[in-house]
Amino acid sequence: MLNKPISLKIEDIIEKIVKKNLGGYCFEHNKLIHDALLSLGFDVRISIARVLNNLKVESPRTHRITLLRFKGKDYLIDVGFGAMTPTIPLNIRAKNKILDNYRITQGDSENFVLELNKNKDFYTLYKFNTATYTEADCKMGNFYSEYHKDAVFKNNFVVSRKLKNKTLSFRNNSYHQILDNLTNIFNVKDPIQLQKILKKDFDLNISKKESKILFKNAENFRYS
């Protein structure tokens, strides 16, 4: 939204997310956790998923995730899917078992599908496989997400934070406070209110000028 370049260099990601306490998206967050786990000696590798959001569409591979091999089992690690991000490692071959309100099913011979138990029904988030991907694949997916005119984050203001007992989520000018059985939704009315909420609830420091730009974009799109 602010048209600032996104670097996938690990030192830049650490500076942005860890030191400056700013947000990012999957190509940043999931690279950070991948490299952190790798440095601790874990067996991890990159995967790039196709985001479906409960639609039967042919979508590009634009979502980076991490696959972890631990004690003979394969796990999905994802810390970059916004308000619907899993908060625990998910056993890929748990045979449809519901884990933390999620389940992974076998989509076909090659693909697994991550689903969220939403309103007593399963909502398809994305599909992925266990093929080999590299940082070069991430660069391609990131380039689409950063620059393509149809990419989600070029057209929507999205901020989310997962807390222990609730999820906070901006969807353009709509602010969602999601608890187990209740969701409070209200529209942000001006850039000053937006700036205050981002500081108080998300611990994000943005300037008045940046808040005006974000608010203007959020008003233009208004998706829910």
C-alpha positions, -999 to +999 in steps of 0.1 A: +000+000+000+029+024+007+049+013-024+080+005-004+102-022-019+101-056-002+135-073+004+138-110+009+173-108+023+173-123+057+192-094+072+166-070+059+137-091+072+153-093+107+158-055+106+121-049+096+102-075+116+124-082+146+142-049+152+117-024+140+087-044+150+069-039+116+047-064+098+053-083+066+037-111+046+044-148+040+076-144+020+091-125+049+075-142+080+079-178+067+115-171+055+123-158+090+109-189+108+125-213+081+159-198+087+155-197+125+145-233+126+174-242+102+199-224+124+186-245+154+193-277+135+158-286+124+152-304+091+132-278+071+125-270+035+105-245+014+072-250-002+050-227-022+012-231-020-017-221-042-042-200-023-078-210-029-099-193-002-127-218-007-129-213-045-123-238-073-098-218-092-064-221-109-043-199-088-005-192-090+019-203-063+020-171-042+021-184-006+054-195+010+052-221+038+077-243+056+078-281+058+094-296+089+106-332+092+107-342+129+111-377+144+099-393+111+069-371+107+062-342+083+047-310+096+033-278+080+047-246+096+030-214+086+033-181+103+022-159+074-014-164+064-029-135+083-060-140+104-064-176+094-028-186+102-024-219+122-007-213+156+008-248+159+027-272+136+003-294+117+010-331+110+006-334+072-004-370+074-028-369+104-055-386+084-081-358+085-077-353+122-087-318+134-058-300+149-063-265+165-095-262+143-075-272+111-072-303+091-050-314+062-066-336+036-051-354+006-063-334-024-050-358-051-020-380-055+004-350-054-013-323-033-024-317+003-051-292+012-052-271+043-088-265+056-101-244+085-132-255+105-152-223+100-189-219+111-192-257+115-180-263+079-145-267+064-131-237+045-103-245+020-073-222+025-047-235+001-031-266-014+005-275-014+028-304-021+061-318-009+081-311-041+114-293-039+113-255-041+141-229-037+146-192-030+143-186-067+107-198-066+101-175-037+115-146-057+090-153-085+060-156-062+071-125-043+075-105-075+039-113-084+026-104-049+045-072-048+039-058-083+011-075-102-019-053-106-043-081-096-023-093-065-043-092-032-019-070-014-018-044-042-055-040-039-063-045-002-052-031+031-047-062+053-033-063+088-038-091+113-026-102+148-031-136+164-034-134+202-040-162+227-078-158+229-087-136+199-077-125+165-075-089+153-079-083+116-082-053+093-099-059+059-095-025+043-116-001+064-133-029+084-118-038+117-126-073+130-121-085+165-127-122+164-133-144+195-144-180+196-182-173+194-183-136+186-169-112+160-171-075+165-168-055+133-167-017+128-155+007+101-126+030+107-137+066+101-106+086+096-067+083+094-063+094+130-084+066+143-066+041+120-032+053+133-043+050+169-057+014+165-025+002+147-004+016+176-026+004+205-039-030+192-011-040+167+019-023+183+027-007+149+041+027+146+031+046+114+033+082+106+003+105+100+013+107+063+014+069+060-019+066+079-036+089+054-023+068+024-035+036+040-069+050+050-074+063+015-067+029-001-088+011+025-118+034+017-114+028-020-116-010-018-139-017+012-140-055+010-153-076+039 
